[in-house]
């Protein structure tokens, strides 16, 4: 008895050759037309990411520069700089003004020791116990050395609104003569000074080798720094190919200008940005 089976048919040599040719053509089309578009998109995306990273890092530095205590920026080199950040500021009640209250228990008199003073008007920013009050900072080392700053020991309301908005108690100190108007600044206890440092900048195999860090928590250094610190800090940017920080103390009559340049490199692609940030020279 014969069993019927369907006819079995394979691919012919011609069909196999056609499949190979068509596959090769498609692969060629993808290589010639699609791959460059993908590579271009990937490179553009990488540049955009690097530009965003450089922009964020420069914005953070520029913000600190603009809020820095007047005359507090110190630059031991073009790869780092130090500053004293401020949290706010205001005006203190001075002794001797005829319009002031007869209560002289909380005035800031630069001719004698002060342990408490009233804040006139609203405080620009915030203040907390432990923060530092700085008056009349007119040189880059003055606040670092401590001759014009004192820690806040208590914050309370004055006996009457006539005296001011707040009453600060501070460690007893004779403040120096400040600028007209009785201005003071508040420096946060958590960050009495900040160092920005760019280290290891360069290029290797198409990648930036440097790191930008923000160093805090070390307190006030009385001596002017002669070199960039080696302390570990918070990483602000990586893959740094080049950087420079140049401060012109007297670029304008009342302002200094910090020029901030940062260049990042990844996979052979570069992103270079430069900012200028002004800081006041008038405390």
GIWORA-V849481 format. One record per residue. RES is the residue in one small letter. OMEGA is omega in radians with two decimals (* if undefined). NEAR is the number of other C-alpha atoms within 12 Angstrom. D_CENTER is the distance of its C-alpha to the mean C-alpha in Angstrom with 2 decimals. Layout:
RES:OMEGA:NEAR:D_CENTER  RES:OMEGA:NEAR:D_CENTER
This chain:
x:-3.10:3:93.33  x:3.12:4:90.55  x:-3.11:5:87.03  x:3.11:6:85.12  x:3.12:6:81.67  x:-3.13:6:79.27  x:3.13:6:78.84  x:-3.08:6:75.74  x:3.11:6:73.97  x:3.09:9:71.02  x:3.06:11:68.91  x:3.13:10:70.72  x:3.13:10:69.50  x:3.13:11:68.97  x:3.11:12:66.75  x:3.12:13:64.63  x:3.12:13:64.26  x:3.11:14:63.23  x:3.14:15:60.57  x:-3.13:14:59.17  x:-3.13:14:59.21  x:3.11:14:57.51  x:3.11:14:54.81  x:3.11:14:54.22  x:3.13:15:53.97  x:3.12:15:51.42  x:3.10:15:49.37  x:3.11:14:49.55  x:3.12:14:48.45  x:-3.12:15:45.44  x:-3.04:15:44.55  x:-2.98:14:45.08  x:-3.02:15:43.67  x:-3.07:15:41.53  x:3.09:15:39.67  x:3.12:15:38.09  x:3.12:14:36.87  x:3.13:15:35.34  x:3.13:16:33.75  x:3.11:15:32.40  x:-3.13:14:30.93  x:3.14:17:29.34  x:3.12:21:27.87  x:3.11:20:26.57  x:3.10:18:25.01  x:3.11:22:23.34  x:3.12:26:22.00  x:3.13:21:20.73  x:3.12:22:18.94  x:3.10:33:17.34  x:3.11:29:16.39  x:3.14:21:14.85  x:3.13:30:12.84  x:3.13:36:11.76  x:-3.13:27:11.11  x:-3.14:21:8.91  x:-3.13:37:6.77  x:3.09:36:6.93  x:3.13:25:6.48  x:3.13:24:3.12  x:-3.13:42:2.82  x:3.13:29:5.89  x:3.12:22:5.69  x:3.13:32:4.82  x:-3.12:41:7.34  x:-3.12:29:9.64  x:-3.09:33:9.89  x:3.02:46:10.40  x:3.13:48:14.01  x:3.09:42:16.21  x:-3.11:39:17.15  x:-3.10:45:14.87  x:3.11:46:13.00  x:-3.05:42:14.87  x:3.09:32:15.15  x:3.13:23:17.69  x:-3.10:25:17.47  x:3.11:27:15.98  x:3.13:33:14.47  x:3.02:37:12.11  x:-3.11:40:11.04  x:3.08:47:10.90  x:3.04:45:10.33  x:-3.13:46:11.67  x:3.08:40:9.84  x:3.11:38:12.53  x:-3.12:31:13.86  x:3.14:26:16.59  x:-3.13:34:19.54  x:-3.14:32:23.15  x:-3.14:35:26.47  x:3.10:41:28.82  x:-3.08:39:32.60  x:3.09:37:34.15  x:3.01:25:37.63  x:3.13:16:40.38  x:-3.05:17:39.60  x:-3.09:11:42.87  x:-3.06:12:41.35  x:3.13:20:39.80  x:3.08:23:41.38  x:3.11:17:43.89  x:-3.11:22:42.02  x:-3.10:21:40.47  x:-3.10:23:39.35  x:3.03:33:35.69  x:3.08:38:34.86  x:-3.11:40:32.46  x:-3.07:29:34.83  x:3.12:26:33.39  x:-3.12:16:36.93  x:-3.11:17:37.13  x:3.12:21:35.35  x:3.05:34:33.33  x:3.09:29:33.06  x:3.07:36:32.43  x:3.13:43:31.64  x:3.10:44:31.64  x:3.14:37:28.73  x:3.13:33:30.11  x:-3.12:19:29.12  x:3.08:19:26.35  x:3.10:25:23.22  x:-3.07:20:20.18  x:-3.09:16:18.02  x:3.09:21:19.18  x:3.14:34:20.47  x:3.08:27:21.97  x:-3.09:24:24.33  x:3.07:24:22.66  x:-3.10:32:19.86  x:2.98:42:20.20  x:3.13:50:21.76  x:-3.13:48:21.13  x:2.96:43:23.66  x:3.13:35:23.98  x:-3.03:36:21.35  x:3.06:26:22.87  x:-3.03:24:21.97  x:-3.09:30:19.04  x:-2.97:29:20.80  x:-3.11:30:22.39  x:3.11:43:20.05  x:-3.12:36:19.41  x:3.02:20:23.20  x:-3.09:29:23.81  x:-3.11:23:26.36  x:3.13:34:24.79  x:3.11:39:23.19  x:-3.10:38:24.89  x:3.09:32:24.16  x:3.14:31:25.25  x:3.12:23:28.28  x:3.06:25:29.38  x:-3.10:23:28.72  x:3.04:24:31.86  x:3.10:21:33.57  x:-3.14:26:35.68  x:3.14:16:39.47  x:3.11:17:39.55  x:3.10:18:37.29  x:-3.07:20:38.80  x:-3.10:29:36.72  x:-3.11:29:33.32  x:-3.13:25:31.09  x:3.04:32:30.00  x:3.12:37:31.12  x:2.93:43:28.76  x:-3.10:33:30.42  x:3.00:33:28.74  x:-3.02:25:29.89  x:-3.14:24:32.41  x:2.98:27:31.13  x:-3.12:25:32.27  x:3.07:37:29.34  x:3.09:28:29.49  x:3.13:24:30.47  x:3.08:27:27.57  x:-3.14:20:27.46  x:3.12:14:29.89  x:3.08:19:29.38  x:-3.10:30:28.44  x:3.04:33:24.66  x:3.10:43:22.54  x:3.09:41:18.95  x:3.12:47:17.98  x:-3.09:41:15.55  x:3.12:35:15.09  x:-3.11:29:17.30  x:-3.14:23:15.22  x:-3.13:27:12.33  x:3.09:36:14.21  x:-3.09:36:12.05  x:3.05:41:8.96  x:2.94:45:9.41  x:-3.10:45:7.72  x:3.04:43:10.94  x:-3.07:44:12.61  x:3.05:34:16.03  x:-3.10:21:19.18  x:-3.14:26:18.43  x:-3.11:25:21.69  x:3.06:24:24.01  x:3.13:17:26.73  x:3.10:14:29.05  x:-3.12:17:26.94  x:3.01:25:23.78  x:-3.04:32:20.60  x:-3.03:26:20.65  x:3.14:29:17.24  x:3.06:35:14.24  x:-3.10:42:10.55  x:3.06:33:9.54  x:-3.01:34:7.35  x:3.13:30:10.32  x:3.00:28:11.35  x:-3.11:20:14.86  x:3.10:23:16.63  x:-3.12:25:17.34  x:3.02:30:18.10  x:-3.06:27:19.49  x:-3.09:18:22.13  x:3.09:16:22.71  x:-3.09:24:20.63  x:3.13:22:19.24  x:3.14:15:21.39  x:3.09:20:19.68  x:-3.10:25:16.53  x:3.09:27:16.66  x:-3.12:17:18.17  x:3.09:20:16.92  x:3.13:21:15.90  x:3.10:22:12.41  x:-3.10:20:10.84  x:3.12:23:11.11  x:3.13:29:8.42  x:3.07:39:11.17  x:-3.11:32:14.82  x:-3.13:39:17.73  x:3.11:42:16.04  x:3.13:37:18.95  x:3.10:34:17.51  x:3.05:40:14.51  x:3.13:31:14.44  x:-3.08:35:12.48  x:-3.11:29:15.03  x:3.05:34:15.01  x:-3.02:26:18.09  x:-3.06:27:18.70  x:3.13:17:21.55  x:3.05:19:21.02  x:-3.03:16:22.32  x:-3.09:14:24.47  x:-3.08:18:22.05  x:2.94:25:18.65  x:-3.11:29:16.80  x:3.06:29:15.05  x:3.06:38:12.28  x:-3.07:30:13.20  x:3.13:37:10.86  x:-3.12:33:13.14  x:3.12:45:12.90  x:3.11:40:16.16  x:3.14:43:16.94  x:3.11:38:20.61  x:3.14:33:22.64  x:3.11:24:26.44  x:3.14:19:26.82  x:-3.10:28:24.69  x:2.99:30:21.84  x:-3.08:33:18.90  x:-3.14:30:17.48  x:3.09:29:15.03  x:3.11:27:14.07  x:2.94:29:12.10  x:-3.12:26:12.89  x:-3.14:30:11.10  x:3.04:33:13.43  x:-3.06:37:13.35  x:2.99:28:16.58  x:-3.04:30:19.03  x:3.14:28:21.29  x:*:36:20.83
